[in-house]
């Protein structure tokens, strides 16, 4: 596992041992960031179920202004911290030792431009919970025109909508897929009309 592009291009990353954490493959990460390329510079990025931190660290490498990693498994957190330390990344990130649902239910005041979530493939309820919470909290957690991306099994069907989030793109690669969502923007207020007597 390595960083694909940017400041830390080709630098290796560690992955937690065992099968409990399944890092996003280099190829799928490359596809993801090719799509996000116009939006990543200066973005505020949220990496949910961060695991080794590969996706969030890739975002830092490519110019994201700040990354919040949300990960509660001690073994994964240890690898995540080791990966950041190994690259001498000392600023521009925050690690939240939290359950994703608990994190999303708290209003942190931060508005995220890009949100990536990659729960365990077999934990279907995690997708539903996280995407519903993001859809419900879109006005207070997501910046205008924010993008939410869920990595999932190709054969796993995610809903076209979760609350205020609506899928606008589906990319499939091998056994994996990426679903891209955006929040519906509230309609612009009608212009005031004036009448002359």
Biotite code that builds the C-alpha atoms (Angstrom):
import biotite.structure as struc

atoms = struc.array([
    struc.Atom([0.000, 0.000, 0.000], chain_id="A", res_id=1, res_name="UNK", atom_name="CA", element="C"),
    struc.Atom([1.406, 3.369, -1.027], chain_id="A", res_id=2, res_name="UNK", atom_name="CA", element="C"),
    struc.Atom([0.467, 6.994, -1.552], chain_id="A", res_id=3, res_name="UNK", atom_name="CA", element="C"),
    struc.Atom([-0.517, 7.524, -5.173], chain_id="A", res_id=4, res_name="UNK", atom_name="CA", element="C"),
    struc.Atom([0.277, 11.190, -5.822], chain_id="A", res_id=5, res_name="UNK", atom_name="CA", element="C"),
    struc.Atom([1.111, 14.561, -4.349], chain_id="A", res_id=6, res_name="UNK", atom_name="CA", element="C"),
    struc.Atom([3.662, 15.609, -1.736], chain_id="A", res_id=7, res_name="UNK", atom_name="CA", element="C"),
    struc.Atom([4.180, 12.063, -0.415], chain_id="A", res_id=8, res_name="UNK", atom_name="CA", element="C"),
    struc.Atom([3.881, 10.242, -3.725], chain_id="A", res_id=9, res_name="UNK", atom_name="CA", element="C"),
    struc.Atom([5.040, 6.587, -3.691], chain_id="A", res_id=10, res_name="UNK", atom_name="CA", element="C"),
    struc.Atom([5.704, 6.592, 0.059], chain_id="A", res_id=11, res_name="UNK", atom_name="CA", element="C"),
    struc.Atom([4.622, 3.287, 1.659], chain_id="A", res_id=12, res_name="UNK", atom_name="CA", element="C"),
    struc.Atom([1.843, 2.986, 4.231], chain_id="A", res_id=13, res_name="UNK", atom_name="CA", element="C"),
    struc.Atom([1.257, 0.336, 6.868], chain_id="A", res_id=14, res_name="UNK", atom_name="CA", element="C"),
    struc.Atom([-2.009, -1.580, 7.164], chain_id="A", res_id=15, res_name="UNK", atom_name="CA", element="C"),
    struc.Atom([-3.441, -3.147, 10.326], chain_id="A", res_id=16, res_name="UNK", atom_name="CA", element="C"),
    struc.Atom([-2.889, -6.917, 10.489], chain_id="A", res_id=17, res_name="UNK", atom_name="CA", element="C"),
    struc.Atom([-5.796, -9.304, 10.001], chain_id="A", res_id=18, res_name="UNK", atom_name="CA", element="C"),
    struc.Atom([-9.021, -8.923, 8.091], chain_id="A", res_id=19, res_name="UNK", atom_name="CA", element="C"),
    struc.Atom([-10.957, -6.646, 10.461], chain_id="A", res_id=20, res_name="UNK", atom_name="CA", element="C"),
    struc.Atom([-9.692, -3.607, 8.568], chain_id="A", res_id=21, res_name="UNK", atom_name="CA", element="C"),
    struc.Atom([-9.765, -3.682, 4.769], chain_id="A", res_id=22, res_name="UNK", atom_name="CA", element="C"),
    struc.Atom([-7.759, -0.801, 3.303], chain_id="A", res_id=23, res_name="UNK", atom_name="CA", element="C"),
    struc.Atom([-9.002, 0.818, 0.109], chain_id="A", res_id=24, res_name="UNK", atom_name="CA", element="C"),
    struc.Atom([-6.852, -0.580, -2.715], chain_id="A", res_id=25, res_name="UNK", atom_name="CA", element="C"),
    struc.Atom([-4.298, 1.657, -4.421], chain_id="A", res_id=26, res_name="UNK", atom_name="CA", element="C"),
    struc.Atom([-6.195, 1.334, -7.696], chain_id="A", res_id=27, res_name="UNK", atom_name="CA", element="C"),
    struc.Atom([-9.545, 2.318, -6.208], chain_id="A", res_id=28, res_name="UNK", atom_name="CA", element="C"),
    struc.Atom([-7.934, 5.218, -4.322], chain_id="A", res_id=29, res_name="UNK", atom_name="CA", element="C"),
    struc.Atom([-6.431, 6.429, -7.580], chain_id="A", res_id=30, res_name="UNK", atom_name="CA", element="C"),
    struc.Atom([-9.855, 6.306, -9.243], chain_id="A", res_id=31, res_name="UNK", atom_name="CA", element="C"),
    struc.Atom([-11.436, 8.136, -6.308], chain_id="A", res_id=32, res_name="UNK", atom_name="CA", element="C"),
    struc.Atom([-8.897, 10.950, -6.308], chain_id="A", res_id=33, res_name="UNK", atom_name="CA", element="C"),
    struc.Atom([-8.956, 11.305, -10.087], chain_id="A", res_id=34, res_name="UNK", atom_name="CA", element="C"),
    struc.Atom([-12.646, 12.179, -9.702], chain_id="A", res_id=35, res_name="UNK", atom_name="CA", element="C"),
    struc.Atom([-12.005, 14.471, -6.721], chain_id="A", res_id=36, res_name="UNK", atom_name="CA", element="C"),
    struc.Atom([-8.938, 16.190, -8.223], chain_id="A", res_id=37, res_name="UNK", atom_name="CA", element="C"),
    struc.Atom([-10.673, 19.511, -8.999], chain_id="A", res_id=38, res_name="UNK", atom_name="CA", element="C"),
    struc.Atom([-12.033, 19.705, -5.439], chain_id="A", res_id=39, res_name="UNK", atom_name="CA", element="C"),
    struc.Atom([-9.216, 18.419, -3.220], chain_id="A", res_id=40, res_name="UNK", atom_name="CA", element="C"),
    struc.Atom([-6.925, 21.444, -3.005], chain_id="A", res_id=41, res_name="UNK", atom_name="CA", element="C"),
    struc.Atom([-7.775, 23.376, 0.169], chain_id="A", res_id=42, res_name="UNK", atom_name="CA", element="C"),
    struc.Atom([-10.657, 21.042, 1.040], chain_id="A", res_id=43, res_name="UNK", atom_name="CA", element="C"),
    struc.Atom([-11.823, 20.121, 4.539], chain_id="A", res_id=44, res_name="UNK", atom_name="CA", element="C"),
    struc.Atom([-11.931, 16.306, 4.380], chain_id="A", res_id=45, res_name="UNK", atom_name="CA", element="C"),
    struc.Atom([-13.695, 13.815, 6.663], chain_id="A", res_id=46, res_name="UNK", atom_name="CA", element="C"),
    struc.Atom([-12.408, 10.217, 6.644], chain_id="A", res_id=47, res_name="UNK", atom_name="CA", element="C"),
    struc.Atom([-14.965, 7.992, 8.413], chain_id="A", res_id=48, res_name="UNK", atom_name="CA", element="C"),
    struc.Atom([-13.981, 4.441, 9.451], chain_id="A", res_id=49, res_name="UNK", atom_name="CA", element="C"),
    struc.Atom([-10.457, 5.684, 8.710], chain_id="A", res_id=50, res_name="UNK", atom_name="CA", element="C"),
    struc.Atom([-8.580, 2.455, 9.424], chain_id="A", res_id=51, res_name="UNK", atom_name="CA", element="C"),
    struc.Atom([-4.939, 2.933, 8.386], chain_id="A", res_id=52, res_name="UNK", atom_name="CA", element="C"),
    struc.Atom([-5.735, 6.478, 7.260], chain_id="A", res_id=53, res_name="UNK", atom_name="CA", element="C"),
    struc.Atom([-4.738, 5.754, 3.647], chain_id="A", res_id=54, res_name="UNK", atom_name="CA", element="C"),
    struc.Atom([-7.570, 7.797, 2.103], chain_id="A", res_id=55, res_name="UNK", atom_name="CA", element="C"),
    struc.Atom([-7.223, 10.795, 4.422], chain_id="A", res_id=56, res_name="UNK", atom_name="CA", element="C"),
    struc.Atom([-3.425, 10.783, 4.093], chain_id="A", res_id=57, res_name="UNK", atom_name="CA", element="C"),
    struc.Atom([-3.812, 10.685, 0.306], chain_id="A", res_id=58, res_name="UNK", atom_name="CA", element="C"),
    struc.Atom([-6.036, 13.777, 0.659], chain_id="A", res_id=59, res_name="UNK", atom_name="CA", element="C"),
    struc.Atom([-3.320, 15.531, 2.712], chain_id="A", res_id=60, res_name="UNK", atom_name="CA", element="C"),
    struc.Atom([-0.698, 14.566, 0.135], chain_id="A", res_id=61, res_name="UNK", atom_name="CA", element="C"),
    struc.Atom([-2.834, 16.125, -2.603], chain_id="A", res_id=62, res_name="UNK", atom_name="CA", element="C"),
    struc.Atom([-3.380, 19.435, -0.821], chain_id="A", res_id=63, res_name="UNK", atom_name="CA", element="C"),
    struc.Atom([-6.401, 19.105, 1.475], chain_id="A", res_id=64, res_name="UNK", atom_name="CA", element="C"),
    struc.Atom([-6.378, 21.888, 4.069], chain_id="A", res_id=65, res_name="UNK", atom_name="CA", element="C"),
    struc.Atom([-7.504, 19.669, 6.952], chain_id="A", res_id=66, res_name="UNK", atom_name="CA", element="C"),
    struc.Atom([-8.475, 16.017, 7.468], chain_id="A", res_id=67, res_name="UNK", atom_name="CA", element="C"),
    struc.Atom([-10.520, 14.605, 10.341], chain_id="A", res_id=68, res_name="UNK", atom_name="CA", element="C"),
    struc.Atom([-9.971, 10.869, 10.837], chain_id="A", res_id=69, res_name="UNK", atom_name="CA", element="C"),
    struc.Atom([-12.725, 9.010, 12.722], chain_id="A", res_id=70, res_name="UNK", atom_name="CA", element="C"),
    struc.Atom([-11.605, 5.594, 13.966], chain_id="A", res_id=71, res_name="UNK", atom_name="CA", element="C"),
    struc.Atom([-12.329, 3.772, 17.222], chain_id="A", res_id=72, res_name="UNK", atom_name="CA", element="C"),
    struc.Atom([-10.406, 0.470, 16.844], chain_id="A", res_id=73, res_name="UNK", atom_name="CA", element="C"),
    struc.Atom([-7.176, 0.702, 18.893], chain_id="A", res_id=74, res_name="UNK", atom_name="CA", element="C"),
    struc.Atom([-5.133, -1.425, 16.451], chain_id="A", res_id=75, res_name="UNK", atom_name="CA", element="C"),
    struc.Atom([-6.193, 0.680, 13.474], chain_id="A", res_id=76, res_name="UNK", atom_name="CA", element="C"),
    struc.Atom([-5.576, 3.918, 15.383], chain_id="A", res_id=77, res_name="UNK", atom_name="CA", element="C"),
    struc.Atom([-2.064, 2.746, 16.211], chain_id="A", res_id=78, res_name="UNK", atom_name="CA", element="C"),
    struc.Atom([-1.297, 2.159, 12.513], chain_id="A", res_id=79, res_name="UNK", atom_name="CA", element="C"),
    struc.Atom([-2.935, 5.449, 11.534], chain_id="A", res_id=80, res_name="UNK", atom_name="CA", element="C"),
    struc.Atom([-0.746, 7.375, 13.990], chain_id="A", res_id=81, res_name="UNK", atom_name="CA", element="C"),
    struc.Atom([2.342, 5.454, 12.815], chain_id="A", res_id=82, res_name="UNK", atom_name="CA", element="C"),
    struc.Atom([1.570, 6.315, 9.175], chain_id="A", res_id=83, res_name="UNK", atom_name="CA", element="C"),
    struc.Atom([1.213, 10.016, 9.989], chain_id="A", res_id=84, res_name="UNK", atom_name="CA", element="C"),
    struc.Atom([4.385, 9.996, 12.084], chain_id="A", res_id=85, res_name="UNK", atom_name="CA", element="C"),
    struc.Atom([6.320, 8.094, 9.409], chain_id="A", res_id=86, res_name="UNK", atom_name="CA", element="C"),
    struc.Atom([5.531, 10.882, 6.939], chain_id="A", res_id=87, res_name="UNK", atom_name="CA", element="C"),
    struc.Atom([6.268, 13.601, 9.523], chain_id="A", res_id=88, res_name="UNK", atom_name="CA", element="C"),
    struc.Atom([2.711, 14.939, 9.195], chain_id="A", res_id=89, res_name="UNK", atom_name="CA", element="C"),
    struc.Atom([2.312, 16.934, 12.391], chain_id="A", res_id=90, res_name="UNK", atom_name="CA", element="C"),
    struc.Atom([-0.472, 19.372, 11.547], chain_id="A", res_id=91, res_name="UNK", atom_name="CA", element="C"),
    struc.Atom([-3.569, 19.732, 9.388], chain_id="A", res_id=92, res_name="UNK", atom_name="CA", element="C"),
    struc.Atom([-5.397, 16.750, 10.852], chain_id="A", res_id=93, res_name="UNK", atom_name="CA", element="C"),
    struc.Atom([-7.385, 15.563, 13.850], chain_id="A", res_id=94, res_name="UNK", atom_name="CA", element="C"),
    struc.Atom([-7.999, 11.985, 15.007], chain_id="A", res_id=95, res_name="UNK", atom_name="CA", element="C"),
    struc.Atom([-11.380, 11.339, 16.617], chain_id="A", res_id=96, res_name="UNK", atom_name="CA", element="C"),
    struc.Atom([-11.493, 8.236, 18.810], chain_id="A", res_id=97, res_name="UNK", atom_name="CA", element="C"),
    struc.Atom([-15.200, 7.782, 18.301], chain_id="A", res_id=98, res_name="UNK", atom_name="CA", element="C"),
    struc.Atom([-17.998, 5.690, 16.964], chain_id="A", res_id=99, res_name="UNK", atom_name="CA", element="C"),
    struc.Atom([-19.001, 7.187, 13.595], chain_id="A", res_id=100, res_name="UNK", atom_name="CA", element="C"),
    struc.Atom([-22.665, 7.569, 14.570], chain_id="A", res_id=101, res_name="UNK", atom_name="CA", element="C"),
    struc.Atom([-21.726, 9.342, 17.807], chain_id="A", res_id=102, res_name="UNK", atom_name="CA", element="C"),
    struc.Atom([-19.366, 11.646, 15.920], chain_id="A", res_id=103, res_name="UNK", atom_name="CA", element="C"),
    struc.Atom([-21.986, 12.548, 13.322], chain_id="A", res_id=104, res_name="UNK", atom_name="CA", element="C"),
    struc.Atom([-24.656, 13.186, 15.957], chain_id="A", res_id=105, res_name="UNK", atom_name="CA", element="C"),
    struc.Atom([-22.436, 15.793, 17.600], chain_id="A", res_id=106, res_name="UNK", atom_name="CA", element="C"),
    struc.Atom([-22.460, 19.177, 15.973], chain_id="A", res_id=107, res_name="UNK", atom_name="CA", element="C"),
    struc.Atom([-18.769, 20.028, 15.811], chain_id="A", res_id=108, res_name="UNK", atom_name="CA", element="C"),
    struc.Atom([-19.296, 23.244, 13.907], chain_id="A", res_id=109, res_name="UNK", atom_name="CA", element="C"),
    struc.Atom([-16.972, 22.087, 11.114], chain_id="A", res_id=110, res_name="UNK", atom_name="CA", element="C"),
    struc.Atom([-18.291, 22.101, 7.554], chain_id="A", res_id=111, res_name="UNK", atom_name="CA", element="C"),
    struc.Atom([-16.780, 19.351, 5.437], chain_id="A", res_id=112, res_name="UNK", atom_name="CA", element="C"),
    struc.Atom([-16.217, 19.695, 1.687], chain_id="A", res_id=113, res_name="UNK", atom_name="CA", element="C"),
    struc.Atom([-15.534, 15.998, 1.112], chain_id="A", res_id=114, res_name="UNK", atom_name="CA", element="C"),
    struc.Atom([-16.645, 13.008, 3.185], chain_id="A", res_id=115, res_name="UNK", atom_name="CA", element="C"),
    struc.Atom([-15.417, 9.460, 2.577], chain_id="A", res_id=116, res_name="UNK", atom_name="CA", element="C"),
    struc.Atom([-16.853, 6.440, 4.368], chain_id="A", res_id=117, res_name="UNK", atom_name="CA", element="C"),
    struc.Atom([-15.674, 2.879, 4.125], chain_id="A", res_id=118, res_name="UNK", atom_name="CA", element="C"),
    struc.Atom([-17.246, 0.740, 6.854], chain_id="A", res_id=119, res_name="UNK", atom_name="CA", element="C"),
    struc.Atom([-16.710, -3.023, 6.904], chain_id="A", res_id=120, res_name="UNK", atom_name="CA", element="C"),
    struc.Atom([-18.464, -4.386, 3.817], chain_id="A", res_id=121, res_name="UNK", atom_name="CA", element="C"),
    struc.Atom([-20.536, -6.786, 5.916], chain_id="A", res_id=122, res_name="UNK", atom_name="CA", element="C"),
    struc.Atom([-21.774, -4.036, 8.245], chain_id="A", res_id=123, res_name="UNK", atom_name="CA", element="C"),
    struc.Atom([-24.661, -2.900, 6.061], chain_id="A", res_id=124, res_name="UNK", atom_name="CA", element="C"),
    struc.Atom([-26.324, -1.099, 8.936], chain_id="A", res_id=125, res_name="UNK", atom_name="CA", element="C"),
    struc.Atom([-23.274, 1.158, 9.244], chain_id="A", res_id=126, res_name="UNK", atom_name="CA", element="C"),
    struc.Atom([-23.830, 2.481, 5.722], chain_id="A", res_id=127, res_name="UNK", atom_name="CA", element="C"),
    struc.Atom([-27.496, 3.158, 6.436], chain_id="A", res_id=128, res_name="UNK", atom_name="CA", element="C"),
    struc.Atom([-26.820, 4.845, 9.771], chain_id="A", res_id=129, res_name="UNK", atom_name="CA", element="C"),
    struc.Atom([-23.926, 7.002, 8.584], chain_id="A", res_id=130, res_name="UNK", atom_name="CA", element="C"),
    struc.Atom([-25.539, 8.092, 5.323], chain_id="A", res_id=131, res_name="UNK", atom_name="CA", element="C"),
    struc.Atom([-28.869, 8.853, 7.014], chain_id="A", res_id=132, res_name="UNK", atom_name="CA", element="C"),
    struc.Atom([-27.082, 10.932, 9.647], chain_id="A", res_id=133, res_name="UNK", atom_name="CA", element="C"),
    struc.Atom([-25.123, 12.797, 6.981], chain_id="A", res_id=134, res_name="UNK", atom_name="CA", element="C"),
    struc.Atom([-28.311, 13.366, 5.010], chain_id="A", res_id=135, res_name="UNK", atom_name="CA", element="C"),
    struc.Atom([-30.131, 14.662, 8.065], chain_id="A", res_id=136, res_name="UNK", atom_name="CA", element="C"),
    struc.Atom([-27.190, 16.829, 9.185], chain_id="A", res_id=137, res_name="UNK", atom_name="CA", element="C"),
    struc.Atom([-26.276, 18.120, 5.743], chain_id="A", res_id=138, res_name="UNK", atom_name="CA", element="C"),
    struc.Atom([-27.064, 21.746, 6.568], chain_id="A", res_id=139, res_name="UNK", atom_name="CA", element="C"),
    struc.Atom([-24.827, 21.797, 9.654], chain_id="A", res_id=140, res_name="UNK", atom_name="CA", element="C"),
    struc.Atom([-22.072, 19.326, 8.716], chain_id="A", res_id=141, res_name="UNK", atom_name="CA", element="C"),
    struc.Atom([-21.601, 19.691, 4.975], chain_id="A", res_id=142, res_name="UNK", atom_name="CA", element="C"),
    struc.Atom([-20.305, 22.713, 3.113], chain_id="A", res_id=143, res_name="UNK", atom_name="CA", element="C"),
    struc.Atom([-22.312, 23.904, 0.106], chain_id="A", res_id=144, res_name="UNK", atom_name="CA", element="C"),
    struc.Atom([-21.861, 21.460, -2.792], chain_id="A", res_id=145, res_name="UNK", atom_name="CA", element="C"),
    struc.Atom([-20.060, 18.966, -0.517], chain_id="A", res_id=146, res_name="UNK", atom_name="CA", element="C"),
    struc.Atom([-19.568, 15.450, -1.857], chain_id="A", res_id=147, res_name="UNK", atom_name="CA", element="C"),
    struc.Atom([-20.105, 12.277, 0.204], chain_id="A", res_id=148, res_name="UNK", atom_name="CA", element="C"),
    struc.Atom([-18.494, 9.114, -1.160], chain_id="A", res_id=149, res_name="UNK", atom_name="CA", element="C"),
    struc.Atom([-19.234, 5.599, 0.099], chain_id="A", res_id=150, res_name="UNK", atom_name="CA", element="C"),
    struc.Atom([-17.025, 2.644, -0.807], chain_id="A", res_id=151, res_name="UNK", atom_name="CA", element="C"),
    struc.Atom([-18.943, -0.632, -0.894], chain_id="A", res_id=152, res_name="UNK", atom_name="CA", element="C"),
    struc.Atom([-19.136, -4.043, -2.534], chain_id="A", res_id=153, res_name="UNK", atom_name="CA", element="C"),
    struc.Atom([-20.076, -3.924, -6.181], chain_id="A", res_id=154, res_name="UNK", atom_name="CA", element="C"),
    struc.Atom([-22.957, -6.323, -5.491], chain_id="A", res_id=155, res_name="UNK", atom_name="CA", element="C"),
    struc.Atom([-24.178, -4.270, -2.541], chain_id="A", res_id=156, res_name="UNK", atom_name="CA", element="C"),
    struc.Atom([-26.935, -1.867, -3.481], chain_id="A", res_id=157, res_name="UNK", atom_name="CA", element="C"),
    struc.Atom([-27.025, 1.415, -1.615], chain_id="A", res_id=158, res_name="UNK", atom_name="CA", element="C"),
    struc.Atom([-30.133, 3.575, -1.699], chain_id="A", res_id=159, res_name="UNK", atom_name="CA", element="C"),
    struc.Atom([-30.287, 6.365, -4.270], chain_id="A", res_id=160, res_name="UNK", atom_name="CA", element="C"),
    struc.Atom([-31.144, 8.810, -1.462], chain_id="A", res_id=161, res_name="UNK", atom_name="CA", element="C"),
    struc.Atom([-30.547, 9.161, 2.276], chain_id="A", res_id=162, res_name="UNK", atom_name="CA", element="C"),
    struc.Atom([-32.380, 12.116, 3.744], chain_id="A", res_id=163, res_name="UNK", atom_name="CA", element="C"),
    struc.Atom([-31.138, 15.155, 1.868], chain_id="A", res_id=164, res_name="UNK", atom_name="CA", element="C"),
    struc.Atom([-28.336, 13.215, 0.119], chain_id="A", res_id=165, res_name="UNK", atom_name="CA", element="C"),
    struc.Atom([-28.899, 12.009, -3.434], chain_id="A", res_id=166, res_name="UNK", atom_name="CA", element="C"),
    struc.Atom([-26.581, 9.779, -5.443], chain_id="A", res_id=167, res_name="UNK", atom_name="CA", element="C"),
    struc.Atom([-25.390, 11.325, -8.692], chain_id="A", res_id=168, res_name="UNK", atom_name="CA", element="C"),
    struc.Atom([-22.649, 8.903, -9.727], chain_id="A", res_id=169, res_name="UNK", atom_name="CA", element="C"),
    struc.Atom([-21.726, 5.224, -9.304], chain_id="A", res_id=170, res_name="UNK", atom_name="CA", element="C"),
    struc.Atom([-18.265, 3.921, -10.237], chain_id="A", res_id=171, res_name="UNK", atom_name="CA", element="C"),
    struc.Atom([-17.540, 0.200, -10.261], chain_id="A", res_id=172, res_name="UNK", atom_name="CA", element="C"),
    struc.Atom([-14.064, -1.313, -10.245], chain_id="A", res_id=173, res_name="UNK", atom_name="CA", element="C"),
    struc.Atom([-13.429, -5.014, -9.732], chain_id="A", res_id=174, res_name="UNK", atom_name="CA", element="C"),
    struc.Atom([-15.449, -6.192, -6.729], chain_id="A", res_id=175, res_name="UNK", atom_name="CA", element="C"),
    struc.Atom([-15.717, -2.673, -5.276], chain_id="A", res_id=176, res_name="UNK", atom_name="CA", element="C"),
    struc.Atom([-17.833, 0.371, -6.050], chain_id="A", res_id=177, res_name="UNK", atom_name="CA", element="C"),
    struc.Atom([-17.951, 4.053, -5.135], chain_id="A", res_id=178, res_name="UNK", atom_name="CA", element="C"),
    struc.Atom([-21.277, 5.843, -4.692], chain_id="A", res_id=179, res_name="UNK", atom_name="CA", element="C"),
    struc.Atom([-21.107, 9.647, -4.888], chain_id="A", res_id=180, res_name="UNK", atom_name="CA", element="C"),
    struc.Atom([-23.779, 11.710, -3.127], chain_id="A", res_id=181, res_name="UNK", atom_name="CA", element="C"),
    struc.Atom([-24.556, 15.395, -2.838], chain_id="A", res_id=182, res_name="UNK", atom_name="CA", element="C"),
    struc.Atom([-27.088, 17.242, -0.727], chain_id="A", res_id=183, res_name="UNK", atom_name="CA", element="C"),
    struc.Atom([-29.981, 18.860, -2.488], chain_id="A", res_id=184, res_name="UNK", atom_name="CA", element="C"),
    struc.Atom([-29.548, 22.587, -2.192], chain_id="A", res_id=185, res_name="UNK", atom_name="CA", element="C"),
    struc.Atom([-32.449, 24.541, -0.759], chain_id="A", res_id=186, res_name="UNK", atom_name="CA", element="C"),
    struc.Atom([-34.259, 26.548, -3.407], chain_id="A", res_id=187, res_name="UNK", atom_name="CA", element="C"),
    struc.Atom([-33.128, 30.126, -3.790], chain_id="A", res_id=188, res_name="UNK", atom_name="CA", element="C"),
    struc.Atom([-35.502, 32.606, -2.213], chain_id="A", res_id=189, res_name="UNK", atom_name="CA", element="C"),
    struc.Atom([-37.882, 34.214, -4.668], chain_id="A", res_id=190, res_name="UNK", atom_name="CA", element="C"),
    struc.Atom([-36.928, 37.760, -5.559], chain_id="A", res_id=191, res_name="UNK", atom_name="CA", element="C"),
    struc.Atom([-38.890, 40.395, -3.733], chain_id="A", res_id=192, res_name="UNK", atom_name="CA", element="C"),
    struc.Atom([-41.453, 42.101, -5.870], chain_id="A", res_id=193, res_name="UNK", atom_name="CA", element="C"),
    struc.Atom([-42.317, 45.711, -5.533], chain_id="A", res_id=194, res_name="UNK", atom_name="CA", element="C"),
    struc.Atom([-45.452, 47.340, -6.766], chain_id="A", res_id=195, res_name="UNK", atom_name="CA", element="C"),
    struc.Atom([-45.854, 50.909, -7.733], chain_id="A", res_id=196, res_name="UNK", atom_name="CA", element="C"),
    struc.Atom([-49.064, 52.733, -6.978], chain_id="A", res_id=197, res_name="UNK", atom_name="CA", element="C"),
])
